[in-house]
Amino acid sequence: MLMYIQIQNVSKFYRKGANRVKALEKVNLDIGLNEFVALKGPSGSGKTTLMNLIGGLDTPDAGRVLIGGKEIVHGSDRQRANWRAENVGFIFQFNNLLSFLTAEQNVEIPLLLRRMSSAERKNKVKAVLKLVGLGDRLNHKPNELSGGQEQRVAIARAIVADPCILLCDEPTGDLDKESADEVLALLRTLKESFNKTILMVTHDQHASQVADRSIILNKGKLVIDQLHSCGKLT
């Protein structure tokens, strides 16, 4: 399998008062192109730190983070923001939709700074909302949608600019089982049919089984790397 995300001997520390707190220590990890990986571990194990490093939201104190064989740009905030906009889609537990905008308008936000016509943006937004099963909810605002539908709008927003990588932080943590299964099935479809490379932080054993493999961190170190027999809902 072609390695797409490479974490090479990465360490990250934070200051907490006078203390230097270890978040990650000499972590090595490869994630293949078009692979779906679940990232697990107790609170404080370094999961969010690792996700932020892969997403270019933070920089390592030691080691390298490579995407597609190239080290992530550590330039200005604008350079890093431009890199993220082109390469990474973020999906969070709380969807962060703007309550005063429709589903269509929420999904359009990442495209507003792109050089494309209004008609091109509208067509792209409609296509991704149809993909996530909400083609008939374009003009609905978040308070007119179920929790699962809101999360699917958030997924549409994350993929509308066609990023290579999806970083998902507890995407089913605030959903009932039926809605969670719908979101997990959608993520699986994005991996299988649209060749997305997905890293999903989760505490949910059921959710992690949908991934191709599970990575477990503990106290800033990678302790388990487990391949799943299948990445399907059961």
Order of alpha helices (4+ residues) and beta strands (2+ residues): beta-beta-beta-alpha-beta-beta-alpha-beta-alpha-alpha-alpha-beta-alpha-beta-alpha-beta-beta
